[in-house]
Amino acid sequence: MTSFRIRPAAGADARFLGDMLVEASNWSVARARPRVAVLEDPKVLRYIAGWKRPGDFGSVAEDAHGVPIGACWGRLFPANEPGYGFVAVGVPELTLGVNPQWRAQGVGRALLQAVAVQAGAAGHARLSLSVERANFAQRLYVSEGFVTVESGEDSDTMVRTVH
Ligand SMILES: CC(C)(COP(=O)(O)OP(=O)(O)OC[C@H]1O[C@@H](n2cnc3c(N)ncnc32)[C@H](O)[C@@H]1OP(=O)(O)O)[C@@H](O)C(=O)NCCC(=O)NCCS
């Protein structure tokens, strides 16, 4: 049994969250770009730029040695500069990524659940995200209570309520 723990994400986690943002952006190996190219893309960079801003919240998973292995975080976007999964002002949009060698071991689900608790504690009623339909992660989101509210050509915007 592999063990990991979840802790709140801090400002000092910016570099690692950047790594996980690259993983999320590069979910399809066929379309993966180098780290620098991903993080130069303003539409991607906006999910992490200036971390940790007021309103940002998230969780980091660490292995037994305290090495970060995955992260999930929420950020608010303005209506005039919406994220891919924007649904409304005040609804944080999530980003999720797990190191490849740690996938399929429950880390992603544990992070999603931890972030939902953080969102509730911060007074949010909903969380949103955008996922490409070909990404199996969509099934994980459905099983964690996310519902598709808008469909694009290849991707869906999903929302869950926070209790
Ligand atoms: C998506 C991602 C975050 C999921 O994290 P994870 O730690 O691998 O997920 P979990 O181990 O918690 O698994 C969640 C469910 O997905 C299933 N799953 C895991 N890997 C899978 C795979 N490669 N194919 C199909 N299903 C898979 C698991 O079986 C599990 O379901 P179960 O609990 O019913 O068994 C992770 O795979 C990842 O970082 N992928 C690349 C980045 C990405 O796609 N981010 C999301 C962008 S929207």
Ligand as a Chemical Component Dictionary entry (heavy atoms), coordinates in Angstrom:
data_LIG
# 
_chem_comp.id                   LIG 
_chem_comp.type                 NON-POLYMER 
_chem_comp.pdbx_formal_charge   0 
_chem_comp.three_letter_code    LIG 
# 
loop_
_chem_comp_atom.comp_id 
_chem_comp_atom.atom_id 
_chem_comp_atom.alt_atom_id 
_chem_comp_atom.type_symbol 
_chem_comp_atom.charge 
_chem_comp_atom.model_Cartn_x 
_chem_comp_atom.model_Cartn_y 
_chem_comp_atom.model_Cartn_z 
_chem_comp_atom.pdbx_ordinal 
LIG C1  C1  C 0 -6.401  12.958 -13.923 1  
LIG C2  C2  C 0 -5.502  12.712 -12.735 2  
LIG C3  C3  C 0 -5.322  13.967 -11.938 3  
LIG C4  C4  C 0 -6.198  11.674 -11.836 4  
LIG O1  O1  O 0 -5.405  11.455 -10.713 5  
LIG P1  P1  P 0 -5.080  9.965  -10.250 6  
LIG O2  O2  O 0 -4.359  10.072 -8.954  7  
LIG O3  O3  O 0 -4.437  9.250  -11.355 8  
LIG O4  O4  O 0 -6.570  9.433  -10.051 9  
LIG P2  P2  P 0 -7.089  8.381  -8.976  10 
LIG O5  O5  O 0 -6.042  7.350  -8.694  11 
LIG O6  O6  O 0 -7.631  9.124  -7.815  12 
LIG O7  O7  O 0 -8.195  7.653  -9.831  13 
LIG C5  C5  C 0 -9.472  8.164  -9.985  14 
LIG C6  C6  C 0 -10.260 7.196  -10.821 15 
LIG O8  O8  O 0 -9.774  7.182  -12.151 16 
LIG C7  C7  C 0 -9.438  5.849  -12.516 17 
LIG N1  N1  N 0 -8.219  5.884  -13.294 18 
LIG C8  C8  C 0 -6.992  6.217  -12.837 19 
LIG N2  N2  N 0 -6.121  6.185  -13.872 20 
LIG C9  C9  C 0 -6.814  5.817  -14.976 21 
LIG C10 C10 C 0 -6.463  5.616  -16.352 22 
LIG N3  N3  N 0 -5.202  5.785  -16.794 23 
LIG N4  N4  N 0 -7.459  5.285  -17.213 24 
LIG C11 C11 C 0 -8.726  5.119  -16.776 25 
LIG N5  N5  N 0 -9.110  5.312  -15.488 26 
LIG C12 C12 C 0 -8.160  5.638  -14.604 27 
LIG C13 C13 C 0 -9.202  5.090  -11.252 28 
LIG O9  O9  O 0 -9.494  3.745  -11.480 29 
LIG C14 C14 C 0 -10.140 5.778  -10.318 30 
LIG O10 O10 O 0 -11.400 5.248  -10.369 31 
LIG P3  P3  P 0 -11.865 4.228  -9.224  32 
LIG O11 O11 O 0 -11.673 4.978  -7.925  33 
LIG O12 O12 O 0 -13.288 3.997  -9.569  34 
LIG O13 O13 O 0 -10.971 3.059  -9.344  35 
LIG C15 C15 C 0 -4.103  12.175 -13.127 36 
LIG O14 O14 O 0 -4.236  10.993 -13.833 37 
LIG C16 C16 C 0 -3.320  13.176 -13.946 38 
LIG O15 O15 O 0 -2.551  13.973 -13.412 39 
LIG N6  N6  N 0 -3.498  13.134 -15.287 40 
LIG C17 C17 C 0 -2.822  14.090 -16.159 41 
LIG C18 C18 C 0 -3.293  15.508 -15.904 42 
LIG C19 C19 C 0 -4.782  15.673 -16.109 43 
LIG O16 O16 O 0 -5.380  15.054 -16.963 44 
LIG N7  N7  N 0 -5.362  16.561 -15.292 45 
LIG C20 C20 C 0 -6.759  16.880 -15.385 46 
LIG C21 C21 C 0 -6.984  17.848 -16.496 47 
LIG S1  S1  S 0 -8.703  18.303 -16.590 48 
# 
loop_
_chem_comp_bond.comp_id 
_chem_comp_bond.atom_id_1 
_chem_comp_bond.atom_id_2 
_chem_comp_bond.value_order 
_chem_comp_bond.pdbx_ordinal 
LIG C1  C2  SING 1  
LIG C2  C3  SING 2  
LIG C2  C4  SING 3  
LIG C2  C15 SING 4  
LIG C4  O1  SING 5  
LIG O1  P1  SING 6  
LIG P1  O2  DOUB 7  
LIG P1  O3  SING 8  
LIG P1  O4  SING 9  
LIG O4  P2  SING 10 
LIG P2  O5  DOUB 11 
LIG P2  O6  SING 12 
LIG P2  O7  SING 13 
LIG O7  C5  SING 14 
LIG C5  C6  SING 15 
LIG C6  O8  SING 16 
LIG C6  C14 SING 17 
LIG O8  C7  SING 18 
LIG C7  N1  SING 19 
LIG C7  C13 SING 20 
LIG N1  C8  SING 21 
LIG N1  C12 SING 22 
LIG C8  N2  DOUB 23 
LIG N2  C9  SING 24 
LIG C9  C10 SING 25 
LIG C9  C12 DOUB 26 
LIG C10 N3  SING 27 
LIG C10 N4  DOUB 28 
LIG N4  C11 SING 29 
LIG C11 N5  DOUB 30 
LIG N5  C12 SING 31 
LIG C13 O9  SING 32 
LIG C13 C14 SING 33 
LIG C14 O10 SING 34 
LIG O10 P3  SING 35 
LIG P3  O11 DOUB 36 
LIG P3  O12 SING 37 
LIG P3  O13 SING 38 
LIG C15 O14 SING 39 
LIG C15 C16 SING 40 
LIG C16 O15 DOUB 41 
LIG C16 N6  SING 42 
LIG N6  C17 SING 43 
LIG C17 C18 SING 44 
LIG C18 C19 SING 45 
LIG C19 O16 DOUB 46 
LIG C19 N7  SING 47 
LIG N7  C20 SING 48 
LIG C20 C21 SING 49 
LIG C21 S1  SING 50 
# 
